[in-house]
Amino acid sequence: MQLPFHKKMGQDEIDAVQESLQHTCRVLGSKICELMICPIYANLPPDMQSRIFEPT
């Protein structure tokens, strides 16, 4: 699943959303399926960027 952000967002905003999602996942625990959060932005190292193409 992708979150459709159609406004200008930078690395700080993306990192904040990632942290928020990770916190929510910890709070919900076993009530939800595993969630793989893969941020993508220009300054992210290539090996981290390539995670978005991994099978889920």
PDB file of N, CA, C and O in Angstrom, chain B, residues numbered from 101:
ATOM      1  N   MET B 101       0.845  -1.180   0.000  1.00  0.00           N
ATOM      2  CA  MET B 101       0.000   0.000   0.000  1.00  0.00           C
ATOM      3  C   MET B 101       0.885   1.235   0.000  1.00  0.00           C
ATOM      4  O   MET B 101       1.895   1.284   0.701  1.00  0.00           O
ATOM      5  N   GLN B 102       0.515   2.198  -0.761  1.00  0.00           N
ATOM      6  CA  GLN B 102       1.234   3.462  -0.793  1.00  0.00           C
ATOM      7  C   GLN B 102       0.341   4.537  -0.203  1.00  0.00           C
ATOM      8  O   GLN B 102      -0.874   4.527  -0.398  1.00  0.00           O
ATOM      9  N   LEU B 103       0.951   5.465   0.520  1.00  0.00           N
ATOM     10  CA  LEU B 103       0.202   6.611   1.015  1.00  0.00           C
ATOM     11  C   LEU B 103       0.339   7.727  -0.008  1.00  0.00           C
ATOM     12  O   LEU B 103       1.456   8.139  -0.320  1.00  0.00           O
ATOM     13  N   PRO B 104      -0.769   8.222  -0.533  1.00  0.00           N
ATOM     14  CA  PRO B 104      -0.707   9.222  -1.602  1.00  0.00           C
ATOM     15  C   PRO B 104      -0.460  10.636  -1.072  1.00  0.00           C
ATOM     16  O   PRO B 104      -1.405  11.356  -0.749  1.00  0.00           O
ATOM     17  N   PHE B 105       0.785  11.020  -0.986  1.00  0.00           N
ATOM     18  CA  PHE B 105       1.115  12.379  -0.575  1.00  0.00           C
ATOM     19  C   PHE B 105       1.355  13.190  -1.833  1.00  0.00           C
ATOM     20  O   PHE B 105       2.334  12.970  -2.545  1.00  0.00           O
ATOM     21  N   HIS B 106       0.467  14.120  -2.103  1.00  0.00           N
ATOM     22  CA  HIS B 106       0.567  14.906  -3.325  1.00  0.00           C
ATOM     23  C   HIS B 106       0.961  16.341  -3.042  1.00  0.00           C
ATOM     24  O   HIS B 106       0.792  17.220  -3.886  1.00  0.00           O
ATOM     25  N   LYS B 107       1.484  16.572  -1.856  1.00  0.00           N
ATOM     26  CA  LYS B 107       2.013  17.893  -1.579  1.00  0.00           C
ATOM     27  C   LYS B 107       3.511  17.742  -1.379  1.00  0.00           C
ATOM     28  O   LYS B 107       4.014  16.631  -1.211  1.00  0.00           O
ATOM     29  N   LYS B 108       4.205  18.839  -1.396  1.00  0.00           N
ATOM     30  CA  LYS B 108       5.659  18.777  -1.265  1.00  0.00           C
ATOM     31  C   LYS B 108       6.025  18.341   0.150  1.00  0.00           C
ATOM     32  O   LYS B 108       5.655  18.978   1.136  1.00  0.00           O
ATOM     33  N   MET B 109       6.757  17.248   0.216  1.00  0.00           N
ATOM     34  CA  MET B 109       7.219  16.741   1.502  1.00  0.00           C
ATOM     35  C   MET B 109       8.713  16.501   1.406  1.00  0.00           C
ATOM     36  O   MET B 109       9.217  16.043   0.380  1.00  0.00           O
ATOM     37  N   GLY B 110       9.411  16.813   2.475  1.00  0.00           N
ATOM     38  CA  GLY B 110      10.843  16.576   2.514  1.00  0.00           C
ATOM     39  C   GLY B 110      11.176  15.397   3.408  1.00  0.00           C
ATOM     40  O   GLY B 110      10.293  14.726   3.943  1.00  0.00           O
ATOM     41  N   GLN B 111      12.453  15.164   3.555  1.00  0.00           N
ATOM     42  CA  GLN B 111      12.935  14.036   4.341  1.00  0.00           C
ATOM     43  C   GLN B 111      12.423  14.093   5.775  1.00  0.00           C
ATOM     44  O   GLN B 111      12.037  13.063   6.328  1.00  0.00           O
ATOM     45  N   ASP B 112      12.411  15.259   6.381  1.00  0.00           N
ATOM     46  CA  ASP B 112      11.955  15.378   7.772  1.00  0.00           C
ATOM     47  C   ASP B 112      10.503  14.937   7.924  1.00  0.00           C
ATOM     48  O   ASP B 112      10.167  14.215   8.862  1.00  0.00           O
ATOM     49  N   GLU B 113       9.650  15.366   7.011  1.00  0.00           N
ATOM     50  CA  GLU B 113       8.239  14.988   7.075  1.00  0.00           C
ATOM     51  C   GLU B 113       8.058  13.490   6.834  1.00  0.00           C
ATOM     52  O   GLU B 113       7.246  12.842   7.495  1.00  0.00           O
ATOM     53  N   ILE B 114       8.812  12.950   5.890  1.00  0.00           N
ATOM     54  CA  ILE B 114       8.730  11.519   5.592  1.00  0.00           C
ATOM     55  C   ILE B 114       9.197  10.709   6.789  1.00  0.00           C
ATOM     56  O   ILE B 114       8.563   9.718   7.150  1.00  0.00           O
ATOM     57  N   ASP B 115      10.303  11.119   7.412  1.00  0.00           N
ATOM     58  CA  ASP B 115      10.799  10.423   8.601  1.00  0.00           C
ATOM     59  C   ASP B 115       9.785  10.489   9.740  1.00  0.00           C
ATOM     60  O   ASP B 115       9.609   9.513  10.468  1.00  0.00           O
ATOM     61  N   ALA B 116       9.118  11.630   9.898  1.00  0.00           N
ATOM     62  CA  ALA B 116       8.116  11.778  10.955  1.00  0.00           C
ATOM     63  C   ALA B 116       6.930  10.845  10.723  1.00  0.00           C
ATOM     64  O   ALA B 116       6.426  10.235  11.666  1.00  0.00           O
ATOM     65  N   VAL B 117       6.485  10.731   9.479  1.00  0.00           N
ATOM     66  CA  VAL B 117       5.382   9.818   9.159  1.00  0.00           C
ATOM     67  C   VAL B 117       5.807   8.376   9.418  1.00  0.00           C
ATOM     68  O   VAL B 117       5.033   7.583   9.955  1.00  0.00           O
ATOM     69  N   GLN B 118       7.034   8.040   9.038  1.00  0.00           N
ATOM     70  CA  GLN B 118       7.537   6.685   9.276  1.00  0.00           C
ATOM     71  C   GLN B 118       7.550   6.376  10.774  1.00  0.00           C
ATOM     72  O   GLN B 118       7.093   5.308  11.181  1.00  0.00           O
ATOM     73  N   GLU B 119       8.059   7.278  11.592  1.00  0.00           N
ATOM     74  CA  GLU B 119       8.097   7.071  13.039  1.00  0.00           C
ATOM     75  C   GLU B 119       6.692   6.926  13.609  1.00  0.00           C
ATOM     76  O   GLU B 119       6.455   6.089  14.480  1.00  0.00           O
ATOM     77  N   SER B 120       5.768   7.737  13.122  1.00  0.00           N
ATOM     78  CA  SER B 120       4.383   7.659  13.585  1.00  0.00           C
ATOM     79  C   SER B 120       3.758   6.309  13.242  1.00  0.00           C
ATOM     80  O   SER B 120       3.079   5.705  14.073  1.00  0.00           O
ATOM     81  N   LEU B 121       3.986   5.840  12.021  1.00  0.00           N
ATOM     82  CA  LEU B 121       3.460   4.539  11.610  1.00  0.00           C
ATOM     83  C   LEU B 121       4.075   3.408  12.426  1.00  0.00           C
ATOM     84  O   LEU B 121       3.378   2.477  12.827  1.00  0.00           O
ATOM     85  N   GLN B 122       5.385   3.490  12.672  1.00  0.00           N
ATOM     86  CA  GLN B 122       6.049   2.456  13.470  1.00  0.00           C
ATOM     87  C   GLN B 122       5.497   2.433  14.893  1.00  0.00           C
ATOM     88  O   GLN B 122       5.286   1.362  15.462  1.00  0.00           O
ATOM     89  N   HIS B 123       5.267   3.599  15.460  1.00  0.00           N
ATOM     90  CA  HIS B 123       4.691   3.679  16.805  1.00  0.00           C
ATOM     91  C   HIS B 123       3.297   3.058  16.830  1.00  0.00           C
ATOM     92  O   HIS B 123       2.971   2.284  17.731  1.00  0.00           O
ATOM     93  N   THR B 124       2.486   3.396  15.847  1.00  0.00           N
ATOM     94  CA  THR B 124       1.131   2.844  15.774  1.00  0.00           C
ATOM     95  C   THR B 124       1.172   1.326  15.654  1.00  0.00           C
ATOM     96  O   THR B 124       0.368   0.632  16.277  1.00  0.00           O
ATOM     97  N   CYS B 125       2.095   0.813  14.865  1.00  0.00           N
ATOM     98  CA  CYS B 125       2.238  -0.648  14.719  1.00  0.00           C
ATOM     99  C   CYS B 125       2.611  -1.294  16.048  1.00  0.00           C
ATOM    100  O   CYS B 125       2.089  -2.354  16.393  1.00  0.00           O
ATOM    101  N   ARG B 126       3.514  -0.658  16.795  1.00  0.00           N
ATOM    102  CA  ARG B 126       3.894  -1.206  18.102  1.00  0.00           C
ATOM    103  C   ARG B 126       2.710  -1.209  19.058  1.00  0.00           C
ATOM    104  O   ARG B 126       2.512  -2.167  19.804  1.00  0.00           O
ATOM    105  N   VAL B 127       1.931  -0.145  19.036  1.00  0.00           N
ATOM    106  CA  VAL B 127       0.764  -0.045  19.922  1.00  0.00           C
ATOM    107  C   VAL B 127      -0.269  -1.109  19.572  1.00  0.00           C
ATOM    108  O   VAL B 127      -0.837  -1.740  20.464  1.00  0.00           O
ATOM    109  N   LEU B 128      -0.515  -1.312  18.286  1.00  0.00           N
ATOM    110  CA  LEU B 128      -1.521  -2.280  17.855  1.00  0.00           C
ATOM    111  C   LEU B 128      -1.045  -3.719  18.008  1.00  0.00           C
ATOM    112  O   LEU B 128      -1.855  -4.632  18.167  1.00  0.00           O
ATOM    113  N   GLY B 129       0.258  -3.916  17.961  1.00  0.00           N
ATOM    114  CA  GLY B 129       0.826  -5.246  18.165  1.00  0.00           C
ATOM    115  C   GLY B 129       0.245  -6.298  17.240  1.00  0.00           C
ATOM    116  O   GLY B 129       0.243  -6.130  16.021  1.00  0.00           O
ATOM    117  N   SER B 130      -0.247  -7.380  17.822  1.00  0.00           N
ATOM    118  CA  SER B 130      -0.740  -8.512  17.026  1.00  0.00           C
ATOM    119  C   SER B 130      -2.133  -8.274  16.438  1.00  0.00           C
ATOM    120  O   SER B 130      -2.674  -9.153  15.767  1.00  0.00           O
ATOM    121  N   LYS B 131      -2.713  -7.113  16.677  1.00  0.00           N
ATOM    122  CA  LYS B 131      -4.040  -6.808  16.119  1.00  0.00           C
ATOM    123  C   LYS B 131      -3.981  -6.528  14.621  1.00  0.00           C
ATOM    124  O   LYS B 131      -5.007  -6.537  13.941  1.00  0.00           O
ATOM    125  N   ILE B 132      -2.780  -6.279  14.112  1.00  0.00           N
ATOM    126  CA  ILE B 132      -2.628  -6.005  12.681  1.00  0.00           C
ATOM    127  C   ILE B 132      -1.586  -6.954  12.089  1.00  0.00           C
ATOM    128  O   ILE B 132      -0.791  -7.552  12.814  1.00  0.00           O
ATOM    129  N   CYS B 133      -1.603  -7.080  10.777  1.00  0.00           N
ATOM    130  CA  CYS B 133      -0.589  -7.871  10.075  1.00  0.00           C
ATOM    131  C   CYS B 133       0.726  -7.091  10.078  1.00  0.00           C
ATOM    132  O   CYS B 133       0.762  -5.899  10.384  1.00  0.00           O
ATOM    133  N   GLU B 134       1.790  -7.788   9.735  1.00  0.00           N
ATOM    134  CA  GLU B 134       3.093  -7.135   9.660  1.00  0.00           C
ATOM    135  C   GLU B 134       3.047  -6.031   8.610  1.00  0.00           C
ATOM    136  O   GLU B 134       2.454  -6.201   7.545  1.00  0.00           O
ATOM    137  N   LEU B 135       3.669  -4.914   8.912  1.00  0.00           N
ATOM    138  CA  LEU B 135       3.692  -3.772   8.007  1.00  0.00           C
ATOM    139  C   LEU B 135       5.142  -3.416   7.714  1.00  0.00           C
ATOM    140  O   LEU B 135       5.917  -3.160   8.636  1.00  0.00           O
ATOM    141  N   MET B 136       5.512  -3.399   6.444  1.00  0.00           N
ATOM    142  CA  MET B 136       6.854  -2.999   6.049  1.00  0.00           C
ATOM    143  C   MET B 136       6.774  -1.550   5.569  1.00  0.00           C
ATOM    144  O   MET B 136       6.102  -1.252   4.581  1.00  0.00           O
ATOM    145  N   ILE B 137       7.450  -0.672   6.262  1.00  0.00           N
ATOM    146  CA  ILE B 137       7.425   0.751   5.944  1.00  0.00           C
ATOM    147  C   ILE B 137       8.696   1.082   5.173  1.00  0.00           C
ATOM    148  O   ILE B 137       9.803   0.918   5.686  1.00  0.00           O
ATOM    149  N   CYS B 138       8.534   1.548   3.945  1.00  0.00           N
ATOM    150  CA  CYS B 138       9.677   1.825   3.068  1.00  0.00           C
ATOM    151  C   CYS B 138       9.631   3.274   2.599  1.00  0.00           C
ATOM    152  O   CYS B 138       8.971   3.584   1.607  1.00  0.00           O
ATOM    153  N   PRO B 139      10.324   4.161   3.301  1.00  0.00           N
ATOM    154  CA  PRO B 139      10.351   5.550   2.841  1.00  0.00           C
ATOM    155  C   PRO B 139      11.189   5.662   1.573  1.00  0.00           C
ATOM    156  O   PRO B 139      12.051   4.825   1.305  1.00  0.00           O
ATOM    157  N   ILE B 140      10.925   6.699   0.809  1.00  0.00           N
ATOM    158  CA  ILE B 140      11.709   6.943  -0.407  1.00  0.00           C
ATOM    159  C   ILE B 140      11.885   8.456  -0.570  1.00  0.00           C
ATOM    160  O   ILE B 140      10.919   9.219  -0.588  1.00  0.00           O
ATOM    161  N   TYR B 141      13.144   8.857  -0.685  1.00  0.00           N
ATOM    162  CA  TYR B 141      13.473  10.252  -0.968  1.00  0.00           C
ATOM    163  C   TYR B 141      14.890  10.289  -1.534  1.00  0.00           C
ATOM    164  O   TYR B 141      15.633   9.317  -1.397  1.00  0.00           O
ATOM    165  N   ALA B 142      15.268  11.383  -2.158  1.00  0.00           N
ATOM    166  CA  ALA B 142      16.509  11.474  -2.927  1.00  0.00           C
ATOM    167  C   ALA B 142      17.763  11.194  -2.107  1.00  0.00           C
ATOM    168  O   ALA B 142      18.688  10.558  -2.613  1.00  0.00           O
ATOM    169  N   ASN B 143      17.823  11.647  -0.864  1.00  0.00           N
ATOM    170  CA  ASN B 143      19.036  11.485  -0.063  1.00  0.00           C
ATOM    171  C   ASN B 143      19.163  10.115   0.591  1.00  0.00           C
ATOM    172  O   ASN B 143      20.158   9.845   1.265  1.00  0.00           O
ATOM    173  N   LEU B 144      18.186   9.259   0.408  1.00  0.00           N
ATOM    174  CA  LEU B 144      18.235   7.917   0.973  1.00  0.00           C
ATOM    175  C   LEU B 144      19.253   7.091   0.186  1.00  0.00           C
ATOM    176  O   LEU B 144      19.253   7.138  -1.044  1.00  0.00           O
ATOM    177  N   PRO B 145      20.121   6.335   0.867  1.00  0.00           N
ATOM    178  CA  PRO B 145      21.105   5.520   0.144  1.00  0.00           C
ATOM    179  C   PRO B 145      20.422   4.557  -0.831  1.00  0.00           C
ATOM    180  O   PRO B 145      19.322   4.078  -0.558  1.00  0.00           O
ATOM    181  N   PRO B 146      21.065   4.276  -1.958  1.00  0.00           N
ATOM    182  CA  PRO B 146      20.461   3.415  -2.985  1.00  0.00           C
ATOM    183  C   PRO B 146      19.978   2.062  -2.465  1.00  0.00           C
ATOM    184  O   PRO B 146      18.931   1.579  -2.896  1.00  0.00           O
ATOM    185  N   ASP B 147      20.724   1.442  -1.545  1.00  0.00           N
ATOM    186  CA  ASP B 147      20.289   0.136  -1.037  1.00  0.00           C
ATOM    187  C   ASP B 147      18.982   0.242  -0.264  1.00  0.00           C
ATOM    188  O   ASP B 147      18.174  -0.686  -0.277  1.00  0.00           O
ATOM    189  N   MET B 148      18.771   1.370   0.411  1.00  0.00           N
ATOM    190  CA  MET B 148      17.509   1.584   1.125  1.00  0.00           C
ATOM    191  C   MET B 148      16.384   1.913   0.139  1.00  0.00           C
ATOM    192  O   MET B 148      15.247   1.484   0.330  1.00  0.00           O
ATOM    193  N   GLN B 149      16.703   2.677  -0.921  1.00  0.00           N
ATOM    194  CA  GLN B 149      15.697   2.999  -1.932  1.00  0.00           C
ATOM    195  C   GLN B 149      15.200   1.743  -2.630  1.00  0.00           C
ATOM    196  O   GLN B 149      14.020   1.639  -2.965  1.00  0.00           O
ATOM    197  N   SER B 150      16.092   0.799  -2.848  1.00  0.00           N
ATOM    198  CA  SER B 150      15.715  -0.413  -3.585  1.00  0.00           C
ATOM    199  C   SER B 150      14.741  -1.297  -2.814  1.00  0.00           C
ATOM    200  O   SER B 150      14.136  -2.193  -3.401  1.00  0.00           O
ATOM    201  N   ARG B 151      14.576  -1.068  -1.519  1.00  0.00           N
ATOM    202  CA  ARG B 151      13.637  -1.864  -0.723  1.00  0.00           C
ATOM    203  C   ARG B 151      12.205  -1.752  -1.238  1.00  0.00           C
ATOM    204  O   ARG B 151      11.405  -2.669  -1.051  1.00  0.00           O
ATOM    205  N   ILE B 152      11.874  -0.626  -1.890  1.00  0.00           N
ATOM    206  CA  ILE B 152      10.495  -0.466  -2.361  1.00  0.00           C
ATOM    207  C   ILE B 152      10.151  -1.450  -3.465  1.00  0.00           C
ATOM    208  O   ILE B 152       8.975  -1.665  -3.761  1.00  0.00           O
ATOM    209  N   PHE B 153      11.171  -2.054  -4.079  1.00  0.00           N
ATOM    210  CA  PHE B 153      10.936  -3.006  -5.164  1.00  0.00           C
ATOM    211  C   PHE B 153      10.941  -4.458  -4.701  1.00  0.00           C
ATOM    212  O   PHE B 153      10.727  -5.363  -5.508  1.00  0.00           O
ATOM    213  N   GLU B 154      11.184  -4.692  -3.407  1.00  0.00           N
ATOM    214  CA  GLU B 154      11.196  -6.059  -2.887  1.00  0.00           C
ATOM    215  C   GLU B 154       9.776  -6.611  -2.848  1.00  0.00           C
ATOM    216  O   GLU B 154       8.830  -5.873  -2.570  1.00  0.00           O
ATOM    217  N   PRO B 155       9.624  -7.899  -3.123  1.00  0.00           N
ATOM    218  CA  PRO B 155       8.288  -8.507  -3.039  1.00  0.00           C
ATOM    219  C   PRO B 155       7.746  -8.438  -1.612  1.00  0.00           C
ATOM    220  O   PRO B 155       8.501  -8.487  -0.640  1.00  0.00           O
ATOM    221  N   THR B 156       6.452  -8.327  -1.510  1.00  0.00           N
ATOM    222  CA  THR B 156       5.819  -8.302  -0.183  1.00  0.00           C
ATOM    223  C   THR B 156       5.044  -9.573   0.060  1.00  0.00           C
ATOM    224  O   THR B 156       4.443  -9.736   1.121  1.00  0.00           O
TER     225      THR B 156
END
